[in-house]
Amino acid sequence: MDGEREHLAGYDPRAYDPVAVTVDVVALTIRDGALHVLLVRRGAPPYAGRWALPGGFVHAVRDAEDLPAAAVRELAEETGLSARDGMLGRVHLEQLGTYGAPGRDPRMRVISVAYLAFAPALPDPEAGGDAADAAWTPVTAARDLAFDHARILGDGLERARGKLEYTPLATAFCAPEFTIPELRAVYETVWGEELHAGNFHRKVLSVPGFVEPTGTTADRGGRKGGPRPRLYRAGDARLLHPALLRPGREQYR
């Protein structure tokens, strides 16, 4: 231990090239039947005026913070989402990946830890921090992003599509009580594929713990003159077995 203390006492971090760490967040929600990503317009160089994912530098010394806390802070500072009724508490947040290619940030060597966030029906954001604007944007219209954020967004979309195959995360996009057609709409929106209604209904109900009936029916969504659709809530499953594979992937099941 004495040798380690002596080593640390004489350790000079300036002997190594400086490296900064940032966090970026791919926040997804469904609005008006389409998958949207949260973007902010950069208010300062580099890439001033360009759209980007919410994010920023991790506080390493002042108010030192862990990476998930930095992701939540940046999402709040640049969009104002957490300031209203603690709505970030409704967001599922998980680490997506690490991005550190030389030159990805023109200022210096910057390594970014990206996070993926899912949330149901969040309201319009309010730009804050160093963001000039913030908006939910259809993923199909999210182009010409700053830094390497197009790559990060692409990875986030693929992760989201995969998560819906093997986990019950699609229920996070629904109201606490939902119909099977409403759940199917989430899958169709995220996957970008139209699904056979009967097959989907059968598959969902065959997965133990995926959904559970509430014993009530909805006053929406039924065919005119037909029975009202049943309401369900999320079950206690953490993984879906069997999985709900995307069209074209069933052959690999």
Secondary structure as UniProt FT lines:
FT   HELIX           2..9
FT   HELIX           13..15
FT   STRAND          20..31
FT   TURN            32..33
FT   STRAND          34..42
FT   TURN            48..49
FT   STRAND          51..52
FT   STRAND          55..57
FT   TURN            62..63
FT   HELIX           67..79
FT   HELIX           81..83
FT   TURN            84..86
FT   HELIX           87..90
FT   STRAND          92..99
FT   TURN            102..103
FT   STRAND          110..118
FT   TURN            129..130
FT   STRAND          131..138
FT   HELIX           139..141
FT   TURN            147..148
FT   HELIX           149..166
FT   HELIX           169..173
FT   HELIX           180..191
FT   HELIX           197..206
FT   TURN            208..209
FT   STRAND          211..217
FT   TURN            224..225
FT   STRAND          230..234
FT   TURN            247..249
FT   HELIX           250..252
//
